[in-house]
Amino acid sequence: MGLRQASTSAAHPLLEFAIFRNRAFLSGVLAAGFALFAISGVQLVTTQRFQLVEGFTPLRAGFLVAAVALGAFPTAMLGAPSCTGSDCFRSSPGASPWGRAAPCWSC
């Protein structure tokens, strides 16, 4: 039994597949997945370069890559509240090519 079949036949599904009909949501999920894949690849190549070319130990190379991630953390924390508490996704049918959810770029 697959996940989709189990979710559609359950009284309380774990994942509602109808949410992927919203183009804005689907685009965001695909973009986040691609970004995760790309960042993971860059981190792998970076740690390999530090170890093989620069002669770092695996632990030291890992700390250098982790420092970049830790540096991005404050930026993410500052940027997230700018949209979560406001009308970034207004319900306006026909206002955008994404359907009902139209991003408000002024937030």
DAZIVEN-V537003 format. One record per residue. RES is the residue in three letters. NEAR is the number of other C-alpha atoms within 8 Angstrom. Layout:
BEGIN
res=RES near=NEAR
res=RES near=NEAR
END
This chain:
BEGIN
res=MET near=4
res=GLY near=5
res=LEU near=6
res=ARG near=7
res=GLN near=8
res=ALA near=10
res=SER near=12
res=THR near=8
res=SER near=7
res=ALA near=7
res=ALA near=4
res=HIS near=5
res=PRO near=10
res=LEU near=5
res=LEU near=5
res=GLU near=8
res=PHE near=7
res=ALA near=6
res=ILE near=7
res=PHE near=8
res=ARG near=8
res=ASN near=10
res=ARG near=9
res=ALA near=9
res=PHE near=10
res=LEU near=10
res=SER near=8
res=GLY near=8
res=VAL near=8
res=LEU near=8
res=ALA near=8
res=ALA near=8
res=GLY near=8
res=PHE near=8
res=ALA near=8
res=LEU near=8
res=PHE near=8
res=ALA near=8
res=ILE near=8
res=SER near=8
res=GLY near=8
res=VAL near=8
res=GLN near=9
res=LEU near=8
res=VAL near=8
res=THR near=9
res=THR near=12
res=GLN near=9
res=ARG near=9
res=PHE near=11
res=GLN near=12
res=LEU near=8
res=VAL near=7
res=GLU near=7
res=GLY near=7
res=PHE near=9
res=THR near=7
res=PRO near=8
res=LEU near=6
res=ARG near=8
res=ALA near=12
res=GLY near=9
res=PHE near=8
res=LEU near=8
res=VAL near=11
res=ALA near=8
res=ALA near=8
res=VAL near=8
res=ALA near=8
res=LEU near=8
res=GLY near=8
res=ALA near=8
res=PHE near=8
res=PRO near=8
res=THR near=8
res=ALA near=8
res=MET near=8
res=LEU near=8
res=GLY near=8
res=ALA near=8
res=PRO near=8
res=SER near=9
res=CYS near=10
res=THR near=8
res=GLY near=6
res=SER near=7
res=ASP near=9
res=CYS near=12
res=PHE near=8
res=ARG near=10
res=SER near=7
res=SER near=8
res=PRO near=8
res=GLY near=7
res=ALA near=8
res=SER near=9
res=PRO near=5
res=TRP near=9
res=GLY near=12
res=ARG near=11
res=ALA near=12
res=ALA near=13
res=PRO near=7
res=CYS near=9
res=TRP near=5
res=SER near=4
res=CYS near=8
END
